[in-house]
């Protein structure tokens, strides 16, 4: 949870809707599977539309 919050803050997300955490983590994992050479922070930003 700490890392999720850290990455959210780095991506400019200021409010975390806890009901969306599971879905967002799934999006990040899917992005990592599709592009195994990117970093987790990059996958997080791409999966959640922050860069």
N, C-alpha and C positions, 0 to 999 in steps of 0.2 A: 504494500500500500504506500509505503514511503516513496519508493521508486516511481510508482504511478503518479503520485502527487508532484514529485520533482520534475518528471518529464512533462506533466501537464503545465506546470508553471513555466518551464523552458519554452513550451510551445505557445505560450500566451493565453492558456486556458485559465481563467480566474475563478470559475465556479464549476465544481465537479458534481454532476448529477449521479449519485451513487447507484441509481437504478440502471444506468448505462455502462457501468464499469465492466461487467461481464462481456457485453457486446463489443465494447471498445478494445478490450484485451484480445478478444477473438479476431477483430480486424487487424490488430498489430501482428498477431501470430500468423495470420494468413498472408500479410504483407511480407513478413520475414520468410515464409515458405516460398513465396513467389520470387523473392529477390534475396537469396541467402548471403550475398556479399555486402549488403548494407548493414549499418549499425542499428541497434535497437532504437536509439533516439531518432534516427532518420526514418525508420519504419513507423514509429509513433507519429511523427509529424505528417508523413505521407498518408497513413491510414486514417488520420483524423482531420485531414484537409488543412494542415497548418504549414505547408511548405513543400 
